[in-house]
Amino acid sequence: MVKDFLCFDTESAQGRYKGVFIEELIEISVMNAAGDEVFYHRFKPTRLSRWDTSIHHITPEMVVSEPHVNSLKEEIQQLFNSTEYIVGFSLIDDFKAASKAGITGLDLKRHIELRHLYWYCIGRHNNVPFYSGPGLSYCAEELGVAVIKDAVHTANGDTRVTLNLFFELMKRFSQIEGLGDDIPDADTIEFIDLVEFALRRIKEAKYEYDRTVAAGYMHITKHEDGGYRFISTTRDIDYKDGSVLTIPVNARRRAAFELEKKFAKRRILNTRSFRLTRTDLEKIKTYTNEFDNQEQMYQRLLGLQRNMASMKS
């Protein structure tokens, strides 16, 4: 089962090419669950000749004799094709780097994102937000995983720390769930079952977290321009400067989007205010909604809606 898990990390060159900001993969390290580095290479970018080296310290001179990623792309692709699970600390950045290099199909694999596993095991009990939290080195040191300072922000250094952190977090998960202090070997079906159990628990906890965070209140306030504004908050606070109505909602960003859309024709030009009647306010009192796990989408839609209204005015 060792071959079923691949842990990887990337480093990218970031800079401007013909006036456009781009990034290119310049280093990748891939390890299996046994701790063997099954692939490692640095690459010479195809377009960038200069980039910011302050994080990974990989200079143009260090890769001037290295191949372009295209020459080894098929080897990397076959490696990822052969695995079922991909382990990383914050996979979104590594997936983006690999995708830009032409590696496909990563989104079809089972993802074990350690920042989420850390949140489930430790962060959520300390009020750490799901979508932001400490970095790899902090999490590793908190769980006693050795971090070699000189290897931080090198692909193989971070991959080694990530893999070790993976097993420490799985031990912590097993303890939390009352399954014992030890975990099965990574080459057993029992270990895969434990990983799948962890992924389910994270999904369940994240849904509950999102549901709780989404809930709040819609305040309808009287503004100095003579109109009313829809203001969403997480707390039932008292708007002393003109609050006329407060209603609890299960998804506050969705409520702001839907109410502003409903009264779009009443918007006062060049403002975020609406001309509302007493009848309108009575109808708003009956507004309700349900959480549908799309709160982030409604936040984006609300921004687009307001931008479009501003352009029309």
Buried (B, 14 or more C-beta within 10 A) or exposed (E): BBEBBBBBBBBBBBBEBEEEEBBBBBBBBBBBBEBEBBBBBBBBBEEBEEBEEEEBEBEBEBBEEBEBBEEBBEEBBEBBEEBEBBBBBBBEBBBBBBBBBEBEEBEEBBBBBBBBBBBBBBBBEEEBEBEEBBEBBEBBBEBEBEBEEEBBBBBBBBBBBBBBBBBBBBBBBBBBEEBEEEBBEBBEEEBBEBBEBBBEBBEEBBEEBBBEBBBBBBBBBBBEEEBBBBBBEEEEEEBEEEBEBBBEBBBBBBBBBBBBEBBEEBBBEEBBBBBBEEEBEEEBEEEEBEBEEBBEEBBEBBEEBBEEBEEEE
